[in-house]
């Protein structure tokens, strides 16, 4: 009796280099983005002129290659918008700004939070002091909404095998079959999630996976509930591959909306993400899509109308 041929390991996809049109983690730019870059130039001038000892320590602790970053990488703050353009990093223990990750607000939105919330706070206090406490309610409402929008609550990520968790908070608006997806290499299931301005807007990885391809498409800013927005709106397409065999491919797509006009995706090519790991956000109302390889053992755990939370809610499971 002849022996069965040995099983060969599934062929892994080769990560593609980051395209030139993805010049930062927020390729759509924006006013707050430009202000932060301008502040970075001032900060680096100050450090180079007055904090040379600090810069020497940071340079000694720095790992990886800063090549590709459009400005000098003096300390971890210089990687906020351009970590995807280089391999440079610092260990958490060596990062004097690691404490910012513990702030219960989205680090990618801190500039918008300060620039929008501080004036409203000043107006609220001034109205309360010089006019009437009741009048302070009017500016206090948008102040509360802005602070609420940029929140970053902790999430408990499930660890059972085969699970895909939601990449976004919001409401399921679409569960559909796709006849063929070019990246996945066959039929797929698409799950669409609509994010209102009241949802947390941080995106998280559906499963433990590796970044294979990133593609940015500038476009319009139609209402995310409009089917045409899927074709015409600005979006970031993220092709991933499961780290565990059989190394299925999946896609997450961040789609801008009528209010949300800034997509953040800080992923590097070939980077490995843990299930539930934060990788970006869409600033204000928007849509996130998840494409999964169709298979007989794929069980979809959600339906249209369900509310989901990123990193926590189970979207599907391969059994």
Rosetta blueprint (number, residue, H / E / L):
1 X L
2 X L
3 X L
4 X L
5 X L
6 X L
7 X L
8 X L
9 X L
10 X L
11 X L
12 X L
13 X L
14 X L
15 X L
16 X L
17 X L
18 X L
19 X L
20 X L
21 X L
22 X L
23 X L
24 X L
25 X L
26 X L
27 X L
28 X L
29 X L
30 X L
31 X H
32 X H
33 X H
34 X H
35 X H
36 X H
37 X H
38 X H
39 X H
40 X H
41 X H
42 X H
43 X H
44 X H
45 X H
46 X H
47 X H
48 X H
49 X H
50 X H
51 X L
52 X H
53 X H
54 X H
55 X H
56 X H
57 X H
58 X H
59 X H
60 X H
61 X H
62 X L
63 X E
64 X L
65 X L
66 X L
67 X L
68 X L
69 X L
70 X L
71 X L
72 X L
73 X L
74 X L
75 X L
76 X H
77 X H
78 X H
79 X H
80 X L
81 X L
82 X L
83 X H
84 X H
85 X H
86 X L
87 X L
88 X L
89 X E
90 X L
91 X L
92 X H
93 X H
94 X H
95 X L
96 X L
97 X L
98 X H
99 X H
100 X H
101 X H
102 X H
103 X L
104 X L
105 X E
106 X L
107 X H
108 X H
109 X H
110 X H
111 X H
112 X H
113 X H
114 X H
115 X H
116 X H
117 X H
118 X H
119 X H
120 X H
121 X H
122 X H
123 X H
124 X H
125 X H
126 X H
127 X H
128 X H
129 X H
130 X H
131 X L
132 X L
133 X H
134 X H
135 X H
136 X H
137 X H
138 X H
139 X H
140 X H
141 X H
142 X H
143 X H
144 X H
145 X H
146 X H
147 X H
148 X H
149 X H
150 X L
151 X E
152 X L
153 X L
154 X L
155 X L
156 X L
157 X L
158 X L
159 X L
160 X L
161 X L
162 X L
163 X E
164 X E
165 X E
166 X L
167 X L
168 X L
169 X L
170 X E
171 X E
172 X E
173 X E
174 X E
175 X E
176 X E
177 X E
178 X E
179 X E
180 X E
181 X E
182 X L
183 X L
184 X L
185 X L
186 X E
187 X E
188 X E
189 X E
190 X E
191 X E
192 X E
193 X E
194 X E
195 X E
196 X L
197 X L
198 X L
199 X L
200 X L
201 X L
202 X E
203 X E
204 X E
205 X L
206 X L
207 X L
208 X L
209 X E
210 X E
211 X E
212 X E
213 X E
214 X E
215 X E
216 X E
217 X E
218 X L
219 X L
220 X E
221 X L
222 X L
223 X L
224 X L
225 X L
226 X L
227 X L
228 X L
229 X H
230 X H
231 X H
232 X H
233 X E
234 X L
235 X E
236 X E
237 X E
238 X E
239 X E
240 X E
241 X E
242 X E
243 X L
244 X L
245 X L
246 X L
247 X L
248 X L
249 X E
250 X E
251 X E
252 X E
253 X E
254 X E
255 X E
256 X E
257 X L
258 X L
259 X L
260 X L
261 X L
262 X E
263 X E
264 X E
265 X E
266 X L
267 X L
268 X L
269 X L
270 X L
271 X L
272 X E
273 X E
274 X L
275 X L
276 X L
277 X L
278 X E
279 X E
280 X E
281 X E
282 X E
283 X E
284 X L
285 X L
286 X E
287 X E
288 X E
289 X E
290 X E
291 X E
292 X E
293 X E
294 X L
295 X L
296 X L
297 X L
298 X E
299 X E
300 X E
301 X L
302 X L
303 X L
304 X L
305 X L
306 X L
307 X E
308 X E
309 X L
310 X L
311 X L
312 X L
313 X L
314 X E
315 X E
316 X E
317 X E
318 X E
319 X L
